[in-house]
Every structure is written in C-alpha cells, then in structure tokens.
Amino acid sequence: MTTYAYLGPAGTFTEAALRGITQESDILIPYSNVTAALGAVRNGEAEKVLVPIENSVEGVVSRTLDELAVGSPLVVTAETTLPVSFSLMVLPGNAEKPIRSIATHPHAESQCRAYIAKNYPQVEIIEMSSTAAAAQGLISGNYDAAIASKIAAKNYELEVIAKDIGDNNGAVTRFVVAQKPGVTPRPTGNDRTSLVAFIGIDHAGALLEILTEFAKQDVNLTFIQSRPTGRELGHYHFIIDAEGHIEEPKVAAAVEGVRKICEDIRFLGSYPRVGKSK
C-alpha cells in the first residue's frame, strides 16, 4: 500500500491518470495545487506524488517545473500519459440560462479557445487551480459554467451541455511520479533522464555549451526549457530531459560535462519512458 498525493480536488485529469497506475489498496490524497501536492511528499504526508508536467497542445506546466527545481530535492521515478477531453458543464437545471462567466484551469482554457471564441465570445474566463476545482466551485454560484472532465461533472452532479470541446481532439498530458531521493529505477532500454542545470549569471553561450555536451556523447534531448530562478533578472536555469538512463556511460558522461559548465545541477531522476521505444 502506497500513499500518493495528487493535484486535486477529486475529478481532475491527474486523478484519472493516477488511478490508471495505482492499486486499489493505495491511498490517494488530493491537494489544492501542485506546490501543496509536492510539499506533501517533502513533509512526509505522502510517499509519492503525481503531477502534470507537459501537455501536447499547451506545452509545459510551469508550476511543476519550478517546484521540482527548488526546495528539498525530489526525484522522478515514473511517468504516464492521459488523453484529455473537455466538457462544458452547469448546475442541474441551468442549461438554458445565459452563460456570462466560465471557470477552468488556464491550460484547459487555452485548449478550448476556438470553442469559447465561437460560442461565448463575450464570456468572462475565471482561472482556477484545476478543472475539477472549477467544477466543484459551480456550487458556490460565483460563475455560470465550468470547463472540466466528464468525471468531474459526474462527481459533482453537474449537467454537461457540450462534450469534446477541445480544439485538438488528440491532446495528451504527461504526468510524472516523484518521491524523495533514494530510488532510481533500473535501466529498461527505453528511459528518460531529467535534470536542472543552473548557469552562472550572464554566462554567454551557456545553452550552446550544454547542448554540445549531449551532442558529443550522441545523447538526444527530448525536452529543454529555460526558467527564471527568481533571484534576479538574467539568472536562469534549464530543465532538461534526455533519452537514456544515468547508468548508461554516455548519459553519465554528458551529465558530468554539464556539471563542469554550470554553477550547479539537480538530478531529477532516470525512469522508464512512456510512448516511445528505441
């Protein structure tokens, strides 16, 4: 039995993804935001956490990247993906009432822009911490509708008035499982290694130097994102995903090369990759 924290409340896509990789005996605890969910592992309330990290349409989940880069270290030990489909929902009996405000998560709003622009061009969009929180909050009466998953509508007994409203029906979100350091899954031959590279301020050519270290070892990068450290203007770090496992000599050599270039690096884990085989 394992205790998992996840981005809640009940009915989020994160919960749906988590239920796909856990056992019935596992304990799943929802948290109001990514920071709180990761914090639950850091302070011992949960053993593992599942959080969204990337969407095929909207891109990275900045909060997740930022929280993994700072604070007490956590490592990623697994990933999973989930197709996402959005529905527009209202309180029961309100289907015929005018909609002047819609609540949802910013990523969901971005993926439903065409539908909103066509059908509700004058609507006020209210940002929420998750799509499920938007669905749950309909009960308060502070807005007229919510964009969330069908399971959220079921959980909170809401009426779905439009299904599959996303602009891209093939949208997929990637989630990662994180826990305290100490466990690195064994190599599978289809792995991903993640790290954060902290560069010196005004370090000219830093990105090129980092890329060169991986290129020299013939290691392919699947993801790279720059994020401000928050310390001062011009100070950034890079979140990097590379194909391969840290126990593979070429990956280890590339990471060591990056370590020599940067002020510091944070190893975020090597773990089985979903969705692609070598």
Residue pairs with C-beta under 8 A, 6 or more apart in sequence:
1 23
1 25
1 26
1 27
2 22
2 23
2 26
2 27
2 47
2 48
3 26
3 27
3 29
3 45
3 46
3 47
3 48
4 18
4 22
4 26
4 27
4 28
4 29
4 46
4 47
4 48
4 49
4 50
5 29
5 30
5 31
5 36
5 37
5 38
5 40
5 41
5 45
5 46
5 48
5 49
5 50
6 12
6 14
6 15
6 18
6 28
6 29
6 30
6 31
6 37
6 49
6 50
6 51
7 14
7 30
7 31
7 33
7 34
7 37
7 50
7 51
7 52
7 129
7 130
8 14
8 15
8 29
8 30
8 31
8 32
8 37
8 130
8 132
8 133
9 30
9 32
9 130
9 132
9 133
9 136
10 30
10 132
10 155
11 131
11 132
11 135
11 136
11 148
11 149
11 151
11 152
11 154
11 155
11 156
12 30
12 130
12 131
12 132
12 133
12 149
12 152
13 52
13 82
13 84
13 131
13 149
13 173
14 50
14 51
14 52
14 130
14 175
15 28
15 30
15 132
15 151
16 82
16 149
16 151
17 50
17 80
17 81
17 82
17 173
17 175
18 28
18 50
18 175
19 28
20 80
20 82
21 50
21 78
21 80
21 177
22 28
29 40
29 45
29 46
31 37
31 39
31 40
32 129
32 130
32 133
33 63
33 129
33 130
34 51
34 52
34 61
34 63
34 64
34 67
35 63
35 67
37 49
37 50
37 51
38 49
38 51
38 64
38 67
38 68
38 71
38 74
38 178
39 71
40 46
40 49
41 47
41 48
41 49
41 74
41 178
41 179
41 180
42 71
42 72
42 74
42 180
47 179
48 77
48 177
48 178
48 179
49 74
49 177
49 178
49 179
50 80
50 175
50 176
50 177
51 61
51 64
51 175
51 176
51 178
52 61
52 64
52 173
52 174
52 175
53 60
53 61
53 64
53 65
53 79
53 174
53 175
53 176
54 60
54 61
54 173
54 174
54 223
55 61
55 84
55 107
55 111
55 171
55 172
55 173
55 174
56 168
56 170
56 171
56 172
56 173
57 110
57 111
57 166
57 167
57 168
57 171
58 107
58 110
58 111
60 225
61 107
62 227
64 176
65 225
65 227
65 239
66 227
68 74
68 76
68 178
68 196
68 239
68 268
69 196
69 227
69 237
69 239
69 266
72 180
73 180
73 181
73 266
74 178
74 179
74 180
74 181
74 268
75 178
75 179
75 180
75 181
75 182
75 183
75 184
75 267
75 268
75 269
76 176
76 177
76 178
76 194
76 268
76 269
76 271
77 177
77 178
77 179
77 183
77 184
77 185
77 269
77 271
78 176
78 177
78 185
78 271
78 272
79 174
79 175
79 176
79 177
79 192
79 271
79 272
79 273
79 274
80 174
80 175
80 177
80 274
81 172
81 173
81 174
81 175
81 274
81 275
82 172
82 173
82 175
83 170
83 171
83 172
84 111
84 149
84 166
84 171
84 172
84 173
85 149
85 150
85 163
85 164
85 166
85 169
85 171
86 104
86 108
86 111
86 112
86 131
86 147
86 148
86 149
86 164
86 165
86 166
87 147
87 148
87 149
87 150
87 153
87 160
87 162
87 163
87 164
87 165
88 102
88 115
88 145
88 146
88 147
88 160
88 161
88 162
88 165
89 135
89 138
89 145
89 146
89 147
89 148
89 152
89 153
89 158
89 159
89 160
89 161
90 97
90 99
90 138
90 144
90 145
90 146
90 158
90 159
90 161
91 138
91 139
91 141
91 158
91 159
92 157
92 158
92 159
93 159
94 144
94 159
95 159
95 161
97 144
98 144
99 120
99 123
99 144
99 145
100 122
100 123
100 124
100 144
101 123
101 124
101 125
101 126
101 143
101 144
101 145
102 116
102 120
102 123
102 124
102 125
102 126
102 143
102 144
102 145
102 146
102 147
103 125
103 126
103 127
103 128
103 134
103 137
103 138
103 142
103 143
103 145
103 146
103 147
104 112
104 125
104 126
104 127
104 128
104 131
104 134
104 146
104 147
104 148
105 127
105 128
105 129
105 130
105 131
105 133
105 134
106 127
108 131
108 134
108 147
108 148
109 116
109 125
109 127
109 147
111 166
111 167
111 168
111 171
112 147
112 165
112 166
112 167
113 167
114 167
115 162
115 165
115 166
115 167
116 123
116 125
119 162
124 143
126 134
126 142
126 143
128 134
128 137
131 146
131 147
131 148
131 149
131 152
132 148
132 149
132 152
132 155
134 146
134 147
134 148
135 146
135 148
135 152
135 153
135 155
135 156
135 158
136 152
136 156
137 143
137 146
138 145
138 146
138 156
138 158
139 156
145 161
146 152
146 158
147 165
150 160
150 163
152 158
153 159
153 160
174 274
176 271
177 271
178 269
184 246
184 247
184 269
184 270
184 271
185 191
185 270
185 271
185 272
186 247
187 245
187 247
187 248
187 270
188 245
188 272
189 278
190 272
190 273
190 276
190 277
190 278
191 243
191 244
191 245
191 270
191 271
191 272
191 273
192 222
192 241
192 242
192 243
192 244
192 270
192 271
192 272
192 273
193 241
193 242
193 243
193 244
193 245
193 246
193 251
193 255
193 269
193 270
194 239
194 240
194 241
194 242
194 267
194 268
194 269
194 270
194 271
195 239
195 240
195 242
195 255
195 258
195 265
195 266
195 267
195 268
196 237
196 238
196 239
196 240
196 265
196 266
196 268
197 210
197 237
197 238
197 240
197 258
197 261
197 262
197 265
198 229
198 237
198 262
198 263
198 264
198 265
198 266
199 206
199 210
199 236
199 237
199 238
199 261
199 262
199 263
200 206
200 262
200 263
201 232
201 234
201 235
202 234
206 261
206 262
207 226
207 238
209 261
210 238
210 240
210 258
210 261
210 262
211 221
213 254
213 257
213 258
213 261
214 220
214 221
214 242
214 254
214 258
216 254
216 257
217 250
217 251
217 253
217 254
217 257
218 250
219 242
219 243
219 244
219 250
219 251
219 254
220 242
220 243
221 240
221 241
221 242
221 243
222 241
222 242
222 243
223 239
223 240
223 241
224 238
224 239
224 240
224 241
225 238
225 239
226 236
226 237
226 238
227 236
227 237
227 238
227 239
228 235
228 236
229 235
229 236
229 237
239 268
240 258
242 251
242 254
243 273
243 278
244 250
244 251
244 270
245 251
245 270
246 252
246 255
246 267
246 270
247 270
251 270
255 265
255 267
258 265
259 265
